Amino acid sequence: MKLTQIFSLLSVAFLLSTMAACVSASEKAVTKGTSSTTQTTATETSQSTQVAQTPPNTQQSRTKTDVISVEGEETEISLKLYDAASEVFTTYFPENDFVAESGGSGEGTGARFYFSAGGAKNEAVYVHMFFPAQATSLEQIKNLVTQQGGLLQGNQWQVVNQTEEVPYSWAKEKITFYEQRTASEPIGGEVYIGESDGKAFYVITHYPAEYAEGFSPRADLILKNLQVSP
């Protein structure tokens, strides 16, 4: 073989070797770029999912104000958040006019708001809400309230009226009652049968007739601010 032919063969071999190395480097770069893009996309998707799953801020203000009308005069009322049983419900109540007392047992979860205008708690004037542990449907709550030996009969409350025309979104029925303790002190009130977010419950307003003008608009603030926890 001639010397020139040997040099030609060596040149061709060197050229082929260089081309193979360049192709290999290009493939690695493409693979690395694809992997990086895929990883970045996965990270962005994960971050997007985390943002989407973050629940909105549901924290309620500790206090707020509202206005009521008593004997034709508007009065601004300071309200305080009641969240002692926030896993079941929350509401606001007039902090200068009521004393809040929580109550929980194996029978259920509840709270009473005793009217305390003038500084003294009046146990005959209150708002009571109760979420029974066992009675969880609307029909069960109605039976608990109206059946023989139930809430109404057990307290000797006489039914005056029953209606499904109710002013609160959670209420399904209102039962108006009266209780004749003495000839001079007739006591009345309402039992609201309610259901919201899969929870059934009842709410009572209880007051002597002479307290109606001062108590009822303040009790209404407690009822209209009632929120049942999901």
Salt bridges, closest charged atoms under 4 A:
ASP66 OD2 - LYS224 NZ 3.08
ASP83 OD2 - ARG62 NH1 2.67
ASP97 OD2 - ARG218 NE 3.03
GLU101 OE2 - LYS121 NZ 2.79
GLU123 OE2 - LYS121 NZ 3.61
GLU173 OE1 - LYS142 NZ 3.42
GLU179 OE2 - ARG181 NE 2.89
GLU179 OE1 - HIS206 NE2 3.01
